[in-house]
């Protein structure tokens, strides 16, 4: 079996046999297949796609490439939440504590920045001292003790996906339904969950630009989950403008903290409560979805979810005081305001442009070895549909190095569209799959 033959067959749209997919994934994980050949295979898959049978085998290969966390010794239904990636998407830090406060066991295995979207691990690591590289034993012990833990992909858990995830980020092969669905589901299944709630983003700031593609992705992941005897529900949500107001690692931690104190943006709060409610329902802590929604809201209002997040931060070596005293988080040294060129209504804020601009100043990665600057980012002052005056501030760019600020500022200016008419209001939650 030769790698180049498999690349050519996938390039030509052929279905690969299970043992051929095994050969590729095992070879790449072991270092026998080089990056350049796997990059070529990923691009062939990007254009030719995969059958359901191929996607299931790819998921199984990545899942079996390492260890699986055994959570059977912990009482209760284990439920995780995963987002396909958006701009300003910090719901994990709100949803997980809300569900855990309701008694759900929430094992959160998360990734790093991918393309123009932020990474949960990078954001958590902006909290001084926070450790995402906890061992499986520490992960289990923390779940048993407080019901919530955040973990990165170790060398032992789905290592094939970890390598492929980093390679996709820098080879233009992120937006592929087979690759996204197998990546997400392999690492979620590796962490020993019973159920999963998915937030599938669609729009300018998402990897899926069209709702029909987002639906296909949601259906693919729900299908993989069902074939592996897991309960999976997916929400398809709008990502045409950033979620909330903050974009950037420490800035998003600040906004998540405010939201957990019931003082967050309306869109972020609404989506977080709905995702948490579905986790609570799948976790069998409520008899109906309506009861689960009431439970989620109760734990937001009474502060118990905020306390749960602080508890998890402290357990993983972070300083929980940083969630109250934002001066303890990394802070930028420079700031530039972007103002409206004319009066009118904000017709649109292109989320992808905002995400790319944020990356330019250091909030994300261009290459997989790039370091992230946790302090930098963008804070919006307005959202789509709001009225603005000429010269009023649309957003602020926070930076620590000046070398790409001008370029980023131009992109941010272009991201805002101002019109004379108020735009139609967009729905945040578009549909439910599963």
SVG drawing of the C-alpha trace seen along z (x, -y; Angstrom):
<svg xmlns="http://www.w3.org/2000/svg" viewBox="-41 -62 49 65">
<polyline fill="none" stroke="black" stroke-width="0.4" points="0.0,0.0 1.4,-3.4 0.3,-6.7 0.5,-8.4 -1.9,-5.9 -4.4,-6.6 -4.0,-10.4 -4.7,-9.9 -7.7,-7.7 -9.2,-10.2 -8.4,-13.1 -10.4,-11.2 -13.4,-10.8 -13.1,-7.1 -14.2,-5.6 -11.3,-4.2 -11.6,-0.9 -11.5,-0.8 -7.9,0.7 -6.7,-2.0 -8.0,-4.7 -6.3,-2.8 -3.0,-2.8 -3.1,-6.6 -4.1,-7.5 -1.8,-5.0 1.1,-5.9 0.7,-9.7 0.4,-9.3 3.5,-7.1 5.5,-9.7 5.8,-7.3 3.7,-9.6 5.1,-13.1 3.2,-16.4 3.4,-17.1 1.6,-13.9 -1.0,-14.1 -1.6,-17.8 -2.2,-16.5 -4.6,-13.9 -6.5,-16.5 -6.9,-18.7 -8.1,-15.8 -10.7,-15.0 -11.6,-18.7 -12.6,-18.6 -13.8,-15.0 -15.5,-14.5 -16.1,-11.2 -18.9,-8.7 -20.6,-8.0 -18.7,-4.7 -15.4,-6.5 -16.2,-9.2 -17.2,-6.6 -13.9,-4.7 -11.9,-7.9 -13.5,-8.7 -12.9,-5.2 -9.2,-5.3 -8.6,-8.6 -10.5,-7.5 -8.4,-4.3 -5.1,-6.0 -4.7,-6.6 -6.3,-6.0 -9.9,-6.6 -10.8,-8.1 -12.9,-5.7 -15.4,-7.8 -17.6,-4.8 -16.6,-5.1 -18.1,-8.6 -21.8,-8.6 -24.2,-10.5 -24.6,-11.1 -21.5,-12.7 -22.4,-15.5 -20.1,-17.8 -20.8,-20.7 -18.8,-21.6 -18.9,-24.5 -17.7,-24.2 -15.9,-27.6 -16.9,-31.2 -15.7,-34.7 -16.1,-35.8 -17.6,-32.4 -16.9,-32.0 -20.0,-30.0 -18.0,-27.0 -17.0,-29.1 -20.7,-29.8 -22.5,-26.7 -20.2,-24.2 -20.5,-25.8 -24.3,-26.2 -24.7,-22.5 -22.3,-21.5 -24.1,-23.7 -27.3,-21.7 -25.5,-18.4 -24.5,-17.3 -21.0,-15.8 -19.2,-18.0 -15.9,-16.7 -14.7,-19.4 -12.0,-18.4 -11.2,-21.5 -8.9,-22.6 -6.8,-25.6 -7.3,-28.5 -8.1,-27.2 -8.2,-29.5 -9.8,-32.8 -11.7,-31.4 -10.4,-31.4 -9.5,-28.3 -11.0,-27.4 -7.6,-26.3 -5.8,-29.5 -8.5,-31.5 -8.3,-29.5 -4.6,-29.8 -4.9,-33.6 -6.0,-33.1 -2.7,-33.2 -1.6,-29.8 -4.4,-27.8 -3.3,-24.3 -5.0,-22.6 -2.5,-19.8 -3.9,-17.9 -3.5,-14.1 -6.4,-11.7 -6.3,-10.8 -6.4,-14.5 -9.3,-14.9 -11.3,-12.1 -10.6,-13.2 -11.7,-16.7 -14.9,-15.5 -15.7,-13.3 -15.1,-16.1 -16.7,-19.2 -18.3,-17.8 -16.4,-20.1 -13.0,-19.9 -11.3,-21.4 -8.6,-19.3 -6.5,-19.7 -5.7,-16.8 -2.8,-15.0 -0.5,-12.7 -2.5,-9.8 -6.0,-11.0 -6.9,-11.0 -3.3,-11.8 -4.1,-11.4 -6.8,-14.1 -4.4,-16.4 -1.8,-16.1 -4.4,-16.5 -6.1,-19.4 -2.9,-21.4 -2.1,-20.5 -5.6,-21.5 -5.3,-24.9 -2.3,-25.8 -3.2,-24.0 -6.6,-25.6 -8.5,-22.4 -10.5,-23.4 -13.9,-23.8 -14.5,-20.2 -17.6,-18.4 -16.0,-14.9 -12.8,-16.3 -14.7,-18.6 -17.2,-15.9 -14.6,-13.1 -12.3,-15.5 -14.9,-16.7 -16.5,-13.3 -13.2,-11.4 -12.0,-13.6 -15.4,-13.9 -15.9,-10.1 -12.3,-9.7 -13.2,-11.6 -15.8,-9.1 -19.0,-11.1 -22.6,-9.7 -24.2,-12.7 -23.1,-15.7 -24.7,-19.1 -23.3,-20.7 -23.3,-24.3 -22.9,-24.3 -22.1,-27.9 -23.2,-29.2 -22.4,-32.6 -19.5,-34.8 -17.6,-34.1 -18.2,-30.3 -16.4,-27.6 -19.8,-26.7 -21.1,-29.8 -24.4,-28.3 -27.2,-26.9 -27.5,-23.8 -23.9,-22.9 -24.2,-23.6 -27.2,-21.2 -25.2,-18.5 -22.4,-18.9 -24.8,-18.7 -26.5,-15.6 -23.1,-13.9 -22.1,-14.4 -25.5,-13.4 -25.2,-10.3 -21.7,-9.4 -22.9,-9.7 -26.0,-7.6 -23.9,-4.8 -21.7,-4.8 -24.7,-4.8 -24.4,-8.4 -27.2,-11.0 -26.3,-14.0 -28.3,-17.2 -27.2,-20.1 -28.2,-23.7 -27.5,-25.6 -26.7,-29.2 -26.0,-32.4 -22.3,-33.6 -22.7,-36.5 -21.5,-38.9 -19.3,-38.1 -21.0,-36.6 -21.1,-39.1 -18.8,-42.1 -15.3,-40.8 -12.9,-39.0 -9.5,-37.9 -8.4,-35.5 -8.3,-37.4 -11.0,-39.8 -13.3,-36.9 -12.6,-35.5 -13.6,-38.9 -16.9,-38.9 -17.6,-35.3 -17.1,-36.2 -19.5,-39.2 -22.1,-36.9 -21.8,-34.3 -22.6,-37.3 -25.8,-37.9 -24.4,-41.1 -23.4,-39.8 -24.6,-40.6 -28.1,-39.5 -27.0,-37.2 -24.3,-35.5 -26.6,-35.0 -29.5,-33.6 -27.4,-31.1 -25.5,-30.0 -28.8,-29.3 -30.2,-27.3 -27.1,-25.2 -26.9,-24.6 -30.6,-23.6 -30.0,-20.9 -27.1,-19.6 -29.2,-19.6 -32.0,-17.7 -29.6,-15.1 -27.9,-14.8 -31.3,-13.8 -31.4,-16.6 -34.7,-17.9 -37.8,-16.0 -38.4,-18.4 -36.6,-21.0 -38.7,-23.8 -37.8,-22.7 -34.1,-22.5 -34.3,-26.1 -35.7,-27.3 -32.9,-25.3 -30.2,-26.9 -31.6,-30.4 -31.8,-29.8 -28.1,-28.8 -27.2,-31.9 -29.2,-34.3 -28.2,-32.8 -24.5,-32.9 -23.9,-29.2 -22.6,-28.7 -20.1,-31.6 -18.9,-29.9 -18.6,-26.6 -16.4,-28.2 -14.2,-29.8 -13.9,-26.4 -12.8,-24.7 -10.3,-27.5 -8.8,-27.1 -8.7,-23.3 -6.6,-23.6 -4.1,-26.0 -5.6,-29.3 -6.2,-32.4 -10.0,-32.7 -9.5,-36.3 -8.7,-37.2 -12.4,-36.6 -13.3,-39.5 -10.1,-41.7 -9.5,-42.0 -6.2,-43.8 -4.8,-40.3 -5.4,-39.1 -3.1,-40.0 -3.8,-43.6 -2.9,-45.3 -0.7,-48.4 -2.2,-50.1 -5.7,-51.0 -7.1,-52.3 -10.7,-53.4 -12.6,-52.7 -15.3,-55.3 -18.3,-55.4 -17.8,-57.3 -21.4,-58.4 -24.7,-58.2 -27.2,-55.4 -27.7,-51.8 -25.2,-49.0 -26.4,-46.8 -23.8,-44.1 -20.5,-43.3 -18.5,-40.7 -17.4,-38.3 -14.7,-36.7 -13.0,-40.0 -13.1,-40.8 -11.6,-37.4 -8.8,-37.7 -8.0,-41.3 -7.8,-40.0 -5.4,-37.3 -3.2,-39.9 -2.5,-41.6 -1.6,-38.3 -4.9,-36.8 -4.6,-33.7 -2.2,-31.7 -1.0,-31.9 1.3,-28.9 0.9,-26.1 4.0,-27.0 3.0,-30.7 2.6,-32.0 -0.6,-33.7 -0.7,-37.1 -3.4,-36.6 -3.9,-40.4 -4.9,-41.6 -8.2,-41.7 -11.2,-43.7 -14.1,-45.0 -17.3,-46.0 -19.2,-49.0 -22.3,-48.3 -24.1,-45.3 -26.0,-44.9 -29.3,-46.8 -28.1,-49.6 -28.2,-53.2 -24.9,-55.2 -23.9,-58.8 -21.1,-59.9 -17.8,-59.7 -19.2,-57.5 -17.0,-54.6 -17.8,-51.2 -15.1,-49.2 -11.7,-49.4 -8.6,-47.5 -6.4,-46.5 -2.7,-45.6 0.8,-45.2 2.8,-45.5 2.2,-48.1 3.6,-46.3 0.2,-45.1 -2.3,-47.4 -2.8,-49.6 -3.6,-46.6 -5.9,-45.2 -7.7,-48.6 -8.4,-48.7 -9.9,-45.3 -12.0,-46.1 -13.3,-49.3 -14.3,-47.2 -16.1,-44.8 -18.8,-47.3 -21.5,-48.2 -23.6,-51.3 -26.9,-51.8 -29.7,-54.3 -32.3,-51.6 -32.5,-49.5 -31.8,-45.8 -34.2,-43.0 -33.5,-41.3 -31.7,-38.0 -32.6,-34.9 -29.7,-33.6 -30.8,-30.0 -31.8,-28.8 -32.7,-25.2 -32.3,-22.0 -30.9,-18.7 -31.3,-15.5"/>
</svg>
